Amino acid sequence: MSFLGFEGSRIVIFGLANKKSVACSIGRVLVEAGAEVIHVVRSAQRAETAAKLFPDNLIFLCDVEEEDNIIRVRDAISRQITGPIDGIVHSIAFANYADGMRPFHQTPKKDFLQAMDISCYSFIAIANHFKELLSNQASLVTISISSTRMAAENYGYMGPVKAALESSLCFLAKSFSAFSEVRFNAVCPGLLKTSASAGIPGYIESYLFAEQATLRKKAVQTQEAANVAAFLLSRRASGMNGQCLVVDAGMGMNFFDAHIVGKTVA
């Protein structure tokens, strides 16, 4: 048995879009560690991508914006497997930036609520509808961000949405504790180089700044976030529940780096 002990375990991953996705990196780590991985993706196109990246794994379709789809995919998965699910990864987020970035106080209600539904409530709904399929000591991990307490203008209303996602962890952990030892935690990476982040207005400039603010002068890598997610999914993290693990290679403690300050006030 390896250190993380994934041999014989089954993990469902929601959210793979392409090879740059956090969900893809997590899937690779888990497969290498001996886990059986099941991918749940949003569209047929993404299913084709997932099949190429993970040809030996089951792949299902589910647009989580419609809760009935979560129930449907749960039933579809239950018909294909024997035995419980040992972990679920929620790597799903969406914000409508089609009209560009606005000041936060001008956030359209429909956009905010859609982002909350897809990015936050879907985690709660997945936990609820999959609870009967989970092993007693299963681990559910969601992907947040390292900066929910910062007013990152180019991230806009997704900051508060991710904060709500993080807040839901302790409530889920508490309610599930009435009948199980299922754990809920989050990985909170610094700025990552993913296809989804590339669609955020001004993200590249923020990414380059974050790289300079990071202690090692190199931005955190998606693989590093995936490694932490794998740890939280494993029984080695059995003592952790309702926690948010920041993975930013020291960026958050270094905003007053002398080099960066010198450039600003020169």
JOCORJO-V630703 format. One line per field, one symbol per residue. phi: phi as a letter, one per 40 degrees, with the letter a starting at -180 (. if undefined). A space follows every 50 residues. Layout:
# JOCORJO-V630703
phi=???
This chain:
# JOCORJO-V630703
phi=.cdcgcdgcbbbbchcbacccdccccdcccccchccbbbbbcaccccccc cccbccbcbbbacccbcccccccdccccccbbhcccabbbbbaaacbccg cbddcbccdccccccccccbcdccccdcccdcccccbcbbbbbbbcbccb ccdcbfccccccccdcccdcccdcccccaabcbbabbbcccbcbcccccc dgcccccccdccccdcgacccddcccccdcdcccccbdcbagbbccbbfg dcbbcbddcccccccc
